[in-house]
């Protein structure tokens, strides 16, 4: 069994998806899913699933455990731009900034953060470089 | 310039140094700063009709506790939280109340005692912390990397910002770090979040700062009053994914202005001047890249031009537009509720010509800037 770090952010399927919204008035794509558009205040944007892949827009690595974090360091953190016109703050599976390049293709994965008190894996969304086939 | 009744002047300033002070409370530090500012302004009990206190971690009634210790209560005392811009928010409220005729003299102060290490912010939800996404230095690192991509900024530029500020800070007895450093030493410090090394990040710490604001006609006899030409606070417009509003997503659109730019545009309009008229600037330098980004967002240089601006020497003491002559937050550290007012204290002293070896000679027009989570951006313009 594995548990989501928070319900409602993503699906843990194959492939996984980020649960987003698209505003019917201004067309903006919003993640996480919202009740009202952040950009134009229209109520009730349409649900939209984001499955990627996207491109890498910015990245770094966190080398010291930040407050409240129980997983391993270093870990990658960055911004991935998705074709729907949205940029998403995300963990990255690659923790060596020198191994990444601007604009490279990135795909969505569900990764384990740590194990909870019952021994279950706590999982979240992350982006990984698309392996050359 | 002549004093109109609607003008607001800063009639007195005071500081408790920024640093780490074991056994000294948030209240103790506030008392030191407030007492000094009231002394300079020549006012005592009954001399001000309201007080605004900037603090983030101070807790319930931080301002009341300071003024109770001084035996000066009864007037409205309002604590103001606006993250890194808390002091700027307090200043805006005080200035607006005087301009509106509600009060003629207002005390503005900020006092803070922060935990050590990476700031733990109640801004983030629990799951964000658990997922590692509440890593404040990582957001700084991501913004720094984008600045490197868009503005030709290198790690050498980032190190030279630190060297400049630490050189200035070595001449500031209110700073936490009063020791110069070198590019080699900065780059030899450990990487916290690429491209930022430890010495490129400011330290959250402790301190207090205070100002007395008065209607200009009442302060004509105060020693060297400085006119508050603009005190602006703005929040963000959504869109930029790395905005200080710290969203989880943003738009693939680089045209949305940063909160700093929105606040600066309003402040220039309020003061009736532009960035070309400034003589000295204190800006947000929570990390070295933030200082360069601030220069671009404030219009001190062209968008994308901050590396060239630094290379030109303009930002140095003795340059065309010295930036952070106090040593900035990189030297002073950042006590959130006090940091914006600490900048104002420095600039008032600069405009009065009291800064000794770090004096910007002949400075008449000054700008201060803070920006942080919320987003909140504060821009203040002072004129002698």
Interface residues (C-beta under 8 A of the other chain):
Chain A: X5 X6 X9 X20 X28 X29 X30 X31 X32 X38 X39 X57 X58 X59 X60 X61 X62 X63 X64 X65 X66 X67 X68 X69 X70 X71 X75 X77 X78 X79 X81 X85 X86 X87 X88 X89 X91 X97 X102 X113 X122 X124
Chain B: X118 X119 X120 X121 X124 X125 X126 X127 X129 X130 X131 X132 X133 X134 X135 X136 X137 X138 X141 X142 X145 X146 X149 X190 X191 X192 X193 X194 X195 X238 X239 X241 X242 X247 X248 X249 X250 X251 X252 X253
